[in-house]
Structure formats: C-alpha cells, structure tokens
Amino acid sequence: MSSPAVVSTDHGLSRRLREGVRLFERIPHDLIAVVARLSIAAVFWQSGQTKLEGWQVSENAVYLFEHEYALPLIRPVIAAHLAALAEHLFPLLLVLGLGSRLAALGLLAMTLVIQIFVYPGAWPTHSTWAACLLIIIARGPGRLSLDHVVAARLSR
C-alpha cells in the first residue's frame, strides 16, 4: 500500500505533466508552419545552389546525375536542369507561402526519388525532410503566408 504522501506526489506529478502537455499543445500551427517552410526551403535552396555556375547548370551537376545519381527513365542533362529549377522554385514558393502545398508536394516527390534511387541509406535525413513537408501539405502554410492572404480575399 502507498503512503498518502506518495499518492499526492504522484497526483501532483501527473497534474504537472498534463499542464506541460497543454502548454505544448498551445504552440500555434502558424509558428510550426513557418519553421517547417523556412527550414526545408533552406535545405533545398542550398542544394540547388550547388548545381549552378552563374545562371547555368554546372558540368559537375550533370556529371553527378550521369554517374552518382543515375536516375532511371530520365536523361542526366534533363534531370540536372529539372532538379536545379525545382530546388530554386519550390523553396522560393515556400518562403513566400504561395502555392505552399503544391510546392511541398513537389519537394516531397523529390525527397522520395532521392531516398529510393540515390541515397537509400539516408532515410533519417529524408524522413526529417518529409516530416516538414507533410506538415505543410496536411495543415497548410499558416497565416504568415501569401496563401492565407489569397484565401482571405477569395472568401470575401
């Protein structure tokens, strides 16, 4: 049998845990969405920057698509150009919060291609990217986005 002091301590700990959970549940989606959008945008933007020399796709990027990435069904030159475009366009859209769900869906598709065909052992990194992207796809970009402004104007 427990002593009354132990029971009241356990009850107090349980209450504090519930209060802590309620506090965490008050973190606004708008904050979570902005962090998800900006962080994943930075990852892909930086990757896109490595594929460019000035305003052109670098020979090194094409070489990587020919030899290291070796994607099926698409020529390396086309893949390098499409990846460079996507890694600049989609992050820009995420930062602006414009077409956010579609941009996140595009980056999620890229993440899956990278995971399956290029670096299958990097699933911890790719699942982190996927988590950020799924938050945006499932819950939207939040109120700090152009999508929110557009939706508000369309609903009037």
Secondary structure, DSSP 8 states (H G I E B T S, - for coil): ---HHHHHHHHHHHHHHHHHHHHHHTS-HHHHHHHHHHHHHHHHHHHHHTTEETTEE-HHHHHHIIIII--TTS-HHHHHHHHHHHHHHHHHHHHHTSSHHHHHHHHHHHHHHIIIII-GGGHHHHHHHHHHHHHHHHH-S-SSSHHHHHHHHHT-
